[in-house]
Amino acid sequence: MSTNNKNLTVIVLAAGKGKRMKSDIPKVLHNICCQPIIYYILTSAFKLNPKNLFVVIGHKAEKVEEFLSSNFPGAIPVIQENQLGTAHAVSMLKSCIGELGDTCLVMPGDIPLISDSTLRKVANTMEQSGNPAVVLTAVVDNPYGYGRVIKDDKSNILRIVEESDASESEQKINEINSSIYCFETKSLFSYLEKISSKNSQNEFYLTDIIGNFVGAKQKVSCITVQDNFEIEGINDRTSLARLEKIMQSKINEKLKKGNLGGLNNEGLSYQ
């Protein structure tokens, strides 16, 4: 991928309230090592030098927008008035489609340990495979709470099923969805219109789009993250504390090596 990838748009989904955080503060603005969660995601994403970067915001949108304006003026906020699911969130950019790159990298706003190298790998796979979609997955010991990746006997991805809609046998699958994807832009917005909210949550799941690609005989590339902690999301105070410890450990390791510049380069705060 070129240093300035003007064919790539990044979309960060950051509209959720984060009910389990038990706070009026938007989830993505909770601090981890002295910086808001979304700080780390955007720091990594901007290292890809995309054509543009959009952040879909909703709950307490004015607070998130204020943070973006002060710290990441290149990030373009898009309002999702009603949080009706991840597919609905992405569809908020339909009016901006003329501004988007040929491909869209879509990612959640609550995974602070995601690295720019992993995001670049996803985008590179999209570019090199020639396929219209790429999904980043992880193999974990305990898949509880995550969408499961369903494959055929040749390891081709067939679909992704959310845990609440998974059968008993599907819940035993330990390959999970990271919620990081790369899509061919025109196909993305075409298939978004076909997604239904007929599921246990009555929401429009972006995961359902994978089945649409496969149903149209289009192959979806699937790559696995090397370090599972990179795709761990923050859902409550417990996970916030756990990931902060991991982040602090990374910071301490760099301090031991005297690599203070590396801390800044990777967006890690050591204040």
Secondary structure, 3 states (H helix, E strand, C coil): CCCCEEEEEEEEEECCCCHHHCCCCCHHHCEECCEEHHHHHHHHHHCCCEEEEEEEECCCHHHHHHHHHHHCCCEEEEECCCCCCHHHHHHCCHHHHHHCCCEEEEEECCCCCCCHHHHHHHHHHHHHHCCCEEEEEEECCCCCCCCEEEECCCCCEEEEECHHHCCCCHHHCCEEEEEEEEEEHHHHHHHHCCCCCCCCCCCCCCCHHHHHHHHCCCCEEEEECCCHHHHCCCCCHHHHHHHHHHHHHHHHHHHHCCCHHHHHHCCCCCC
